[in-house]
Amino acid sequence: MATKMKAALCFGFGQPLVIEEIWIDEPRRDEVMIKISTCGICHSDVLYIDGAWGGSLPNLFGHEAAGVVESCGSGVANVKPGDRAAVSLLRSCGTCYFCERKLWSQCEYQFETDEPRRLQLQNGMSVRRGLGTGCFAEYAIVHKSQVVQIPESMTMTSASLLTCGVITGFGSVVNTAAVTAGENIVVIGVGGVGINCIQAARIREAATITAIDISDEKLEFAARLGATHTVNPSREDPRDLVFELTERRGADAVFVATGHPAASEGVFRFIRPGGSLILVGMPSNGVNFSFETVEFIDANQSIMGSKMGSANLSADIAELIRLYESGALELDALVSSTFPLENINEAIDATRAGEGMRNVVVF
C-alpha cells in the first residue's frame, strides 16, 4: 500500500522546484520509512538542481535530514517505529568488496530504493530519488544503513546537519587526513563543510588552524568555532600568513572545502614538503585543476579525495553526538535560517548565494 505525500520536485534543471503530491511505496525488508521533520539545504543539492551533474527528471532531492521512524521492514533492527533518527545518503551493504575494505561510500550493492516506480506522480510517472534519499518531502524510504538513532536532547534541525555537512567536514580531518595534535592546518572555504573541518581540527588540537574565505562574516564565525587565524584572499595573500605561522615550511594539511573552481588554484604553495591536500568540497562535472608535477613529486606531497568524510555512518555519528552532548562540537549555531517546505526555493536561493552556514527546511 502506497502513501500520499507532499514533495518538492525538480522538473527542469536550473528551474524552481515544484510542490506536488506524489505516492511513495511502503518499506521492504531492509528499508525504513521516515516521517521527515527537517532537511538541510546542502550545496550538493543546489548543484544537482542546477544541472551540474546531469541525471533524469523528475527528481526528488534532499539528503541531510532527520525525522521519526514511521515503519520498518522485517529485516531492520537498528531502529523501530517512533525512534528519532538522522538520515544520510551514505548507505552500505557491509559485505561487498568496498565495504569489506571500509570504503563504505563506494558500496557496490544495488539498493531496492533505486528501483523505478518506488516514487510516482499522480499520473503514474516514476520520480527519481536524488542521491538515494529524497528528503525534500514529508516521507522518505531509505535502506536501514542510512538511518542512525538520535537522542531526545538534540533538536531535529541540529541532528539533520550531522549526516552530511558535519560528518563530511569532520571526517575529512579525523578519518581521511588523520590530523594529529600540533599540526598546522589550512581550511579553504568556510561553509557548511569547512566550518566542521575547523571544529575537527580544534578538537584534534591542531597547533594552528587558518581559515580562508572571501566572506568576513564567515571568517568571524570560523574564529568563534576554532580557527586560530583568518584571512580574506581578496585583501591579502594567505601564503604570507601560512608561512609566517609555520617557520616558512607550509601547512601539514590543506582542506579545500568548497567546490568553487578557483579554490584549488595554486593551493600547493600553502603545503609543506610531505604535506597533504585534501579535496572535500564537491564541484560541478568538468572542473579540473593543474599543478607543476615535478614540484609535487620533488616535495613528496600527496592529494586525497574525501567523500562524506570517509565515514562509517553509525560509528561516526555516535561519536559526533557524544562530542555535541559534551559541548565540544557546536551544532545549534550552524543553523542559519529555517523555511517551510512551501518556501524551499527561497532556502535554495539563499544557499546558492552563500548566505549562512546551513538553511534548513522544517516540516
PyMOL commands that set and color helices and strands:
alter all, ss='L'
color gray80, all
select helices_A, chain A and resi 43-49+97-100+104-106+112-114+130-132+144-146+156-176+194-203+216-224+238-245+261-264+267-270+293-298+308-310+313-326+332-334+341-352
alter helices_A, ss='H'
color red, helices_A
select strands_A, chain A and resi 3-10+18-24+31-40+59-60+64-72+84-87+119-121+128-129+139-143+147-149+184-188+208-212+229-231+251-256+271-279+302-305+335-339+358-362
alter strands_A, ss='S'
color yellow, strands_A
deselect
rebuild
show_as cartoon
